[in-house]
């Protein structure tokens, strides 16, 4: 089955790729609707940057950024809230979000209480420090063990829809990221739906520069090919969802790669059933 595409909507001034572009509420709403038109099955709204070195924001600021955008988008497309704060998650659900995208993998009790979906992501450390010498013995095995344990706790607590995300770029070196992508089939073999986000991340800039002999890494806006290629890699390994900035290009590539014998209507129906959201 073709993976669901989650479109990224950062309503922040400081996100690594599009910080400031959609901090205006009206512009953010327009972009979220455009992502849906391009084929995003979910629009992921985030009001606090989690890029390496990012500084936290207060609860009131985050709420002011995300709630009006979610309220406007929710009648038209499924919305997830990208947050680490319980109060923001609850307010987002009240505004219409039906999935909590949790980089801390700590909010399953809120998801159970609200009876919404939950994405548990692996992160070593916190955004401010996570890229300071991350280390693992076996990154694939350690990430898998952590995520399966968190997912089992969530399911036991009554969360109706649980996803796991290996956290590419969150407390990982480039070597760790590539190892996780190479070993993604092991994570998918857990039986849990797996979400993967590689879009425009720094390790792709370095890889693209190495591939074409550039003197420095490709800039954030020049990582489309690497982003789409790794989304296809994730899909081929069994990922059920890819989280991306470039929705149209990703949807087109996934369609071309998986078009044989599968109609768009059938794919859309299966995706809705697998996510338990209609």
N, C-alpha and C positions, 0 to 999 in steps of 0.2 A: 504494500500500500504506500502511495506517495505520502511523505510526511506533511504535517500541518506546517504552515508558515506563520510565524509570529513576527509582526512588524514592530520595530522599535520606535517609540515616541518619547524622546527625552524632553521634558519641559523644565529644563535646567539651564543655567548660564555657563556651566563648566564641565559638561560631559566631554569625553575625549574626542568624539567624532563630530557631533552636531550641537555642541553646547552653545546656547544663545539663539540658535536658529528658530526654535519653537517655544521660546519662553513667553511670548505673547499668546494669550489664551485663544484668541480668534485664529491666529496662524496655526497653533497646535491642533485645534479642532479640524481645520481644513486639511492639515497634513494627515491626521488620523483617518479621516474619511477617504482621502486619496489612497492611503495604504490599503484600506479595505477594497476600494475599487480595483487596485492592482492585484488583489488576490490574497491578502492577508486574512487568515481565519481568525486571528486574535491580534488585537493591538495592545501592546504592552506599554503602559504609561508609567513613567518614572519621574519623581520630583526631587531626587537626591542622587548626585553623581557617585558612582562606585569605581571610577577610574583610579589607577594607582596614584596614591598621594592625595586623594580627594579628602576635603574637610567635611565633617558632618554638618547638616543643617538642622534647625530646630523644627519641632513638630508643627507649629503654626505655619511656618513658611512652606513646608512640604504640603500640608493640607491645602493651602491657598493655591498652590501650583497645580495640584492634580485633580481636586474634586470637581471644579467646573468643567474640566476637559472630559472627565469620565462621564459626568451627567449628560453631556452633549453627544458623546459617542455611543454610549451603551444601547440606545434604541436601534442602532444601525449595525453594530458589529460586536462580537464578543470582546470584552475588555479585561485585561489583567492589570494588577497593580504591582509595580516593582518597588518594594519597600522592605525595610527591616523593622519598622515601628508598628506595634500592635494597634495603636489608636488610628494610624493612617490606614492600615489594612481594613479596620472596621468601617471607617468613614468611606473608604473607596467602595466597599461592598454595598453600603447603604446607598451610594451614588450610582450603583449599577455594575460594578466589577464582579466577575464570577470566578476569578482565579487570582491567587496570591503568589507572585513570583518572588521568592525569598532567598536572597544571596547568603543569608546567615543560617538557613535550614533550621530555624528556631521557632517558627510561627505556626506549627501544625495544630497547636491547641486553638488558635484563633480560627484556622480553617475548619476545624471540627465544630467549634461553637457556631460559626456562621454557615456551615454546610456548603462550603465552596471548595473549588479545587486548590491544590497547593503544589508548587514546584520547589523542591528542595535542592539547592545548589551547594556544591562543595567549594569552600574557600579556606585557604590556610592563612590565618591571621585576619587582618581587617584592611579595608581599602588604603588607609594611610601607610601601612607597613607591609602589605602582603607581598610586594615584589622585592623586599630586602632579603636576599639570600634564601629563597624557599628551598626546602630539602625534603626528600623522601627516600625510603629504602626501595620500595616498589610502588611507583605512583599509581599504576592501574589498580593493583590489589588494594592499596590503602584507600583510594577514592571510592572504589566499589564497596568495600566493607562499611565505610562511613555512611554512604548513601542508602545502602540496603537497610542498615540499622535504623536510620532516620525514617525511611519509608515504612518499615514495619511498625514503628512506634505510631506513626500517623494513621495507618490503617487500623491499628488496634484502638486508637482514640476515636475512630469514626469518621475520618476525613473521607469524603465520597470519591475523590479523584486525586491521585498522587502521581506526580512526575518526578524524575530525578535528572540532575544536570551536573556533569563532571566539572563545570566551572573553568572552562578554558580561559587562561589568562589571569585567573584569580589565585594568586599565590603559587604560580608555576613559572618555570623557565620555558624558553622555546622548546627545549628538549622534552620537558614534561608535557607540554601541549601536544607535540607530535606523537609522543608515546600514548597519550590518552586517545588521540584520534586513531592511531594504529590499533589500539586495543579496545576500541569502542564496542566491537561485537561481543566482548566478554560482559560489558555492562548491560547491553541489550539482552543478553542471554538470561539475565536475572528475571525476566518476565515483566519487569516494570517499564512503563513507557519512558523513553529517554528524550530529553530536550538538549540541544547542543547550540551554543552560541560562539561562533568564531568571527563574526562579521567585523571587518575593518581593523582587527586587532593587530598589535604591534609585531607579533611574530610573523604575520603574513607579510608585512612591509619588508622585513629582513629577508624572508625567503624569496620574495619577488625580486629584490635587488640582486640577490645571489644568482637567481635564474637568468637575469638579463645583463649581468655584469655592471650594474649601476654602482656608483661610488658610495651612495648612502641608501638607507631604506626608503621604500616607496612611501609617500605621504598618505595620510588618512584617506583622502579623496581619490587616491590612485590604487586602491586595494580591491577593486571590484572583482577582478579575475580570481584572485586568491580566495576572496570571500565566497564566491559562487562555487569554486572548485572544492573547497572544504565542506560546504553545505551538501554538495553531491556525494562527497566521500562519506559524510555522516549518514546520509540517506541510504547509501549502499551498504553501510554496516548495520542498518536496522533502526536508526533513530526515528522516533515518531514525530518530532517537531524540530524545526530549525528557527533560530531567532536571528533576524537579519534587519539591516538598514535598507538594503536594496531589494525591495519586495518584487517588483516587476521582473527584474533580471533573474532572480532566484526562482520565481514561479515558472518562468519560461524555460529555464534550464531543467528544472525538475520534470516539467511536462515533456520536454524532448527526451529526457533520459528514461522516463517511465511511461511513455505513451502507448506502448504496444498492448493492445487488448484491454485497455482500461479507459473507460469514459470519464469525462470530468464529473458528470452527475454521480456516478458510482463512487468516485473518490471522495467527493464532497459529502455524500451520505455516510460513508464509512468513517470519515474524520469526525463528523458530528456525533456518531454513535460512540466512537472510541473516547471522545472527550466528555461524554454524558451531558452535552449541552445542546439544546435545540433552539 
